[in-house]
Amino acid sequence: MTIFYPVSTIEDILPKPHYSTSIISCICTFPASTSSFLFNELIFETDFEKITVKSLSEKAKINKKTFYTYYFSLNDLLLEYQEKTSSEYIEQILKYRIPENFDKITREFFLFSEKYGEAYEKITSNEKYLYIRQRMINNVMSATWEKSSICEKIGEYRYNLLIAFVQSTTLSMYKQWITDGKKISLDEIISLTS
């Protein structure tokens, strides 16, 4: 699906300056005592659709123009967040063979999810965030499972069923664990899913 943004001036369609450091690094990283990611904080506090450039800028103590130096819209920041999060998870699981090490990949998913905290839980568990979650899943799948030789070995239709099982089972168990308030330990849920 293509998203069109309204254009009011010629400056709106010209490319923005690109800097080697993203705004996510500039405005979202704080000392651990205050919070690790501003964006995570905002996602946890309110729905993404209700976050404004103004609220983000005020929380980050930056001018709105600074935000627009890096991004056309909040959707661009969201896209960067999805890419960054997916890339970090992919880095954690690339050392494992698929599907032979599925138990280890599942363990990494739970450990990674726990590391990212409540905002990540919200994105991963809440149906309102399906569009955010699905892009992250697609990034992971294209970097891992799609590069595996398993499809050639078992055939396209069996592969499709395997992927459906992998995506839905682990995610469903994770969502239920979150919904239940994490009443069992992280190690126990990892053991149950593996």
N, C-alpha and C positions, 0 to 999 in steps of 0.2 A: 504494500500500500504506500502510495506517495503522499507525503504531507506537504501542502503548500502553505507558505507563510506570507502574510500580507506585505507588500512592498510599498512604502510610502515615498521613498527618495532613492536616487541613484546609489547613495551610500549603502542602502540596505542590500543591494545585490552585489556590491563589490566584495571581494574576499577580505576577511578580517586579518589583522596581523597574526602571525603564528609565532609563538614563543616556545622555547624548548621545555619550559616548565608549565604544566597545565594549571588552571585555576583550582582544580581539585587539590593539587599539592599546595598551592598558595593559600587558599582560604579554608580548606577542609582539614588540614592536619594541625592539631593542637597538642600540647603536652598531655600525656595520658591522664593526668589528674583532672583536666578540664573536659576532655573528650577526644577520642581519636579521629573521628570524622564528623565534621559539621553536617555534611549531607546525610549521613546516617541518622544524626540527631533530628534533623528536620523531617526525614521520612518517618521516623518513629513517632514524632510529635503530631504530625498531621499527614493527610493524604497528599500524594505527589501533586495531584490536580489543584490543590489549594496552596501549594508553595508558590510564592511570587519572587521575582527578581528582587523586589524591594525587601521582602522578609529575609531572603538569603543574604543580601548585602548588609542589612542592619545587623544580623547575627554575626556575620563575618567582620563587621566593622570596616567595610570597604564601600567605595562609591559605586553606584549602579553602572557608571561608565566603565569602571574597571572590569566588572562582569562582562559587559558587552565588548570589551577588548578581546576577550577570549572566546565568547560564545554568541551565536545568533539568538539562542533561546535556551530555556531550561531543558528542553528536550535534548539539546546538544550535551549539556552537562550530564543528563541521565544516560545518554549513550556512552559517554566516557566512563561513567561509573560502572555500567554493565560490562564494558570492555575490560576495564581494570580488574574488576572482581572475577570475571571469567578467566582472564589470563593468569591471575594468581592461583586459582584452583587448578587450572590445566597444568601449570608448572608443578603443582604438588602430585599430580597423578600420572604424568608422562612416563615415570620410571616403571610403571606397572604394565603388565601384558593384559590385553583384553581378549577374551573374557576370563582367562585363567585366574587373574588376581582381582576378580570382582569384589571379594570380601575386603580387600585392602583399599580399593577405590571407594567402597561404601564407607569404610572407617574414615578415610580422608574427607569425605563429604560431611560427615557429622562433626569431625574436629574443625574443619574449615568453617562450617556454619556456626559452631559455638564461638569461634574466634571473632566472627563478625557481629555477633550480638543481636539485640532485639530488633533493630531495623532490618537486618538481613532475614531474621525470622519472619517479620511482617511481610517482606517481599516474597519470601519463599512459601509462606503458608496461606496468605490472604488471597482469595480469588480475585479481588479488585486489582491485584498486581500481576495477573496472569501475563499480560503483554510485556511486562518488565522481565519476569521470570523466564518466559519462553525464549526471549532473545539470548539470555545467559545460557540456558540449556542448549540452544542451537549452537552457540559458540563452542561449548564443551564437546558436544557430539561431533561437530565437524573436525575438531582438533584431535579427537581420540577414537571413538568407535568407527567413524567413517574411514579412518586411516588403517584400521585393523583388517587383516586378511580373513576375518571370520565370515564376512558376507560371501566371499568366493567359496569358502568351504561348505557352508550350509545352504546357500541359495538365497535369493532375494526375499522370498516370502517368509521363510523361517527367520531370516535376519530381521525383517520388519516386526515380526512377533516378539523376537528377543528384545529389540529396542523398546517396544511398547511396554513389555514387562519390566525392563530395567528402569525406565523413566517413571512409570506409574507406581511400582511397588515401593521403591526406596523413598520417593517423594511423599507417597501416601502415609507411610509409616512415620516419616519425619513430621509431617503436618499433624498427625494424630498425637504424637509425642508432645508437640508444642501446645496443641489444643488441650491436652490433659494436664498442662502445667508442669511438664517434665517430672512426673511423679516417680519415674525410675531413673537410675543413674545413666550418664552418658555411656559408660562402658557397657551397661546392660542393653541399652537400645542398639548400640553398635553390634553387640553379640546377637541380638534377636534378628537384625537385618542381614547379618552375614551368614 
